[in-house]
Amino acid sequence: MELRKLELIEVRVRLRSEFETSFGKTVERPAILVRVEEKGGEEGWAEVVADEGPWYSYETNETAWLVITKFIAGQLRTDVSARGFPALVSRIRGHNMAKAGVEMALWDLEARLNSRPLWRYIGGVRDRILSGVSVGIQPSLEQLVRVVSGYIEEGYGRVKIKIKPGYDVEPVRRLRKEFGEGLRLQVDANAAYTISDIDVFRELDKYGLLMIEQPLGWRDLVDHAELARHIRTPICLDESVQDLGDAKAAYLLGSALIINVKPPRVGGLGETLRIHDFWYGQLGRPIWIGGMLETGVGRGHLVAAATLPGVKYHSDISASSRYYEEDIVEPPWTLNKDGTISAPERPGIGVEVLSDKVYRMAKRRLEVPLAQGP
Ligand SMILES: [Mg+2]
């Protein structure tokens, strides 16, 4: 492959409804789309999922734009490969979402050049993935019940609700009462608690949750291990696992049984595969794939990751219409009647990016000069 172009396009997409987590509310989502192009004109697309503020991660759209244009592009040789990319940018510490934006665009490009769907290209084993829905914090429990019942009707096979202090045991109790033990239910705290809140988790432990996601600090592994010793519900880590090293430490300490792998959080699909091969391949433990309110572009990469053999739970990958009125890809991602999303057989991420629309929507756009090479 001979790379000849790297382009960044910032767009803003409005969510259908406000999404609230323990960090705050999101109404409009900024996204930096990354487009790479090789000599023959074939292209690859991906998305930087950093937000406006450093809430989920320290990265923001502004830092990602800066790091890609000022530091990553300069390392990007024209003979780069998706697998070789991490070594080229290893001098840059952190900034996984910025790195992942470029890395995943290279994976898409390579898969297209090989005329293969991305999911097959990375070793995926299933042509449909189990789709779960992530439900933000609701203004009332009545509203929560309404929203959840709507998603169950649409066919989602698992419900995850966001929790925060003061909005935790009650919503879970209410959902169990309304929908029974049969509902696949889990909670995500986005690191909103400390180990001194252990009684909240002892209480949640009574409700047959599939897992409790990231209850404690975003850099913590030690207190999670302590908490794990006191409850039966499996702990799932999200924010605390930034790379394979964190996964190994989590295993040695006993911090979690499950990992929600978000490819952008760990630097891209290469590190996703490494974590998968350790956690599932060596330990036999399950993972699943989380999302960051991606547009249809980023969603394509998530779908590919969710076809890996170690993905044993429903992933937070829902239909385009869950978040957006109109997507920027064609066809939009849709939910099958059986609560799955099909992994497309077309090359790359398997959907066409509506580039005219994307360019019309662009708040800014930049073609970044590449390093010379090889
Ligand atoms: Mg999470």
Residues whose N, C-alpha, C, O or C-beta is under 5 A from the ligand:
A	BS01	MG	D188 E213 D238
